[in-house]
């Protein structure tokens, strides 16, 4: 999926050249893209089974989901996005000014017709399922119309493309690959070098805690499993995932299964239609979950939904988890 040696060497060169990393969040300052840092258009990548050319530098980009929108904002490409859609909440404060320049096409997944009316030259989606006949359109159909497509590599679902497991190396490589595709190589290298230094500076929690990653669901909870972003973030924060043995990114389970594992803490994911308050109310009312020490003593850690998927918020998410655990 990623030409790792070339990308890693590029970032290492940046660090060796003496880039100074200020003690700030990884989402603090969007990077200005350099128009001279594009890759050769002859280079291609295999993206979830679809061939995508690097270095084409599309000028009318539509992003779907917060993770793709925020990555391009971090790369300083707001002037090349004609719209965004299907966001998972507000962008981080550092990107607010740049984000205000990009129209929101729709709160949900836009239709194929709505996408075509925008006349984009490229669609960058956070989920592979966004590309469907009932959604923005099938990738092959869009390509026939001259519209390039790309899926965040961490969201590829076929076994041969799904990261197993997802790691920060894979996440950082995806930033570099996006930089190659969108003609922002230097900005991507700077972003990765900065975030890698910030990640290395985080001291994981050392209490040996176990955790449930509760994403959504009422009767049947949808939780973080063993190979996706939740697993990556929990590992980096120093907590043990109670569903680490499930070889998937997320999984459905039962409250009884959660109670049997009796996690020390519960990581709650906020989304516009499923708030932290909603989740806590449900846990306290559930006859099984309400008996757990983590619920009784409100040993909760909270994150926004966009920070729970592979993207530019992940390093800050690890720091936030550690800080919240230390404060419990």
HELIX and SHEET records of a PDB file:
HELIX    1   1 UNK A    4  UNK A   16  1                                  13    
HELIX    2   2 UNK A   66  UNK A   74  1                                   9    
HELIX    3   3 UNK A   78  UNK A   80  5                                   3    
HELIX    4   4 UNK A   93  UNK A   95  5                                   3    
HELIX    5   5 UNK A   96  UNK A   99  1                                   4    
HELIX    6   6 UNK A  112  UNK A  118  1                                   7    
HELIX    7   7 UNK A  128  UNK A  130  5                                   3    
HELIX    8   8 UNK A  139  UNK A  144  1                                   6    
HELIX    9   9 UNK A  153  UNK A  155  5                                   3    
HELIX   10  10 UNK A  168  UNK A  182  1                                  15    
HELIX   11  11 UNK A  185  UNK A  200  1                                  16    
HELIX   12  12 UNK A  229  UNK A  237  1                                   9    
HELIX   13  13 UNK A  255  UNK A  261  1                                   7    
HELIX   14  14 UNK A  276  UNK A  285  1                                  10    
HELIX   15  15 UNK A  289  UNK A  291  5                                   3    
HELIX   16  16 UNK A  293  UNK A  296  1                                   4    
HELIX   17  17 UNK A  305  UNK A  308  5                                   4    
HELIX   18  18 UNK A  314  UNK A  327  1                                  14    
SHEET    1   A 2 UNK A  44  UNK A  47  0                                        
SHEET    2   A 2 UNK A  50  UNK A  53 -1                                        
SHEET    1   B 5 UNK A 104  UNK A 106  0                                        
SHEET    2   B 5 UNK A  81  UNK A  85  1                                        
SHEET    3   B 5 UNK A  61  UNK A  64  1                                        
SHEET    4   B 5 UNK A 122  UNK A 125  1                                        
SHEET    5   B 5 UNK A 148  UNK A 151  1                                        
SHEET    1   C 4 UNK A 240  UNK A 241  0                                        
SHEET    2   C 4 UNK A 210  UNK A 216  1                                        
SHEET    3   C 4 UNK A 222  UNK A 224 -1                                        
SHEET    4   C 4 UNK A 250  UNK A 252 -1                                        
SHEET    1   D 4 UNK A 240  UNK A 241  0                                        
SHEET    2   D 4 UNK A 210  UNK A 216  1                                        
SHEET    3   D 4 UNK A 265  UNK A 270  1                                        
SHEET    4   D 4 UNK A 300  UNK A 304  1                                        
END                                                                             
